[in-house]
Amino acid sequence: MPLNLTRGPIVQVNYIWSDDLDQAAPAPCAESVQPSFYTYKDLARYLNTTEGWVRRNARRTYTSDPIPSIRLGKNVLFDVQSKEFLAWLKRRGGRTQ
């Protein structure tokens, strides 16, 4: 039996890198909600903290309530529009936009 690696429709993902934050936003995709993935550096800027703090708090071994993240190979990305991230932010007393 062949292994099926796809689990639903293909979704366009737009990554936001630190160099792209100062430029105009990309055109919206066909989906109604467009995920925004941040790197450690971008999330630190978004939360107004240091990159080291974000790296520590993203590890499960450091805290009992880590920052929700997505690991793609060696890259760790944070979806700031996901329900999990917004719930984490609310639990930690952060502001939601």
N, C-alpha and C positions, 0 to 999 in steps of 0.2 A: 504494500500500500504506500503510495507516494506521500511524502510529508508536505502538508499544506502550511506554508509560513504566513500567508495573508490572512488577516482577520477582519475583513470588511473592506469598505471602499478606501481608495487612496486619497489622502488628505494633503493639500498643499500646506507646507509649513514655512513660515518666514522667520528666520533667525535675526535677532537684533544683536549686533556686535558693538563694542564700545566705539568703534570708528563711525558707525552708522547712526549713532544717537543724535548727532548734530544736523543730519541731513533730513530731507523731507521723508515722511512716512511712505512705505511702499503701497502700491494700489491694493485695495482689499481683494481677498480671494472670493470664490463663489460661496463659501460657507458663511453662515450668519455670524459665527464667532471665530475670530482669527487668533490662534494661540501666539503668544509672544514669549520667546525663550531668551533668557538672560544668562550670561556667563557669571562667574564669581565676581569679576570686576564690575560688571554692569549692575548686578544685584546689590553689591556694596554701595554703589552710587545711588541706586533706587531707594535703599533703606537708610541712606546717610550714615554709614558705618564703614569699618575697614574691611578689606578683602580677607584678612586673617580671621576676623570674627565670623564672616560668612562661611569660610572653609571649615572652621571648627564646628559651627552649629549645623552644618550639613551632614556631619558624621554621626552615625547612630551610636558609636562608642563614646562620644563626648557628652551627649545630652539625651534625655529620655524623650524629648520632643524635637526631633531634627527638622530642618527646613525641607519640605517636600521637593524632590529633585528627580530628574530623568538622566540616566547614564547612557550615553551613546559611545561605546568603545571607551576611550580614555577621557572623553569630554563629559562634564557634568553640567547640565542645563537646568534652569529653573523657569517654570511656566507661571508667570505672575498673575495670569488670568484664570488659573485652574481653581476649582472649588477647594481642593486640598490646601493650596497655598493661601487662599483668602481665609480659610478656617484657621490655619496656623497663625496667620498674621493677627487675626482677631483674638485668638487665645493668648498671644504674646503681648497684646495691648497696643499693637501698631495701628496706624491710620489706614483706612481703606479709601480709595479714591472713587 
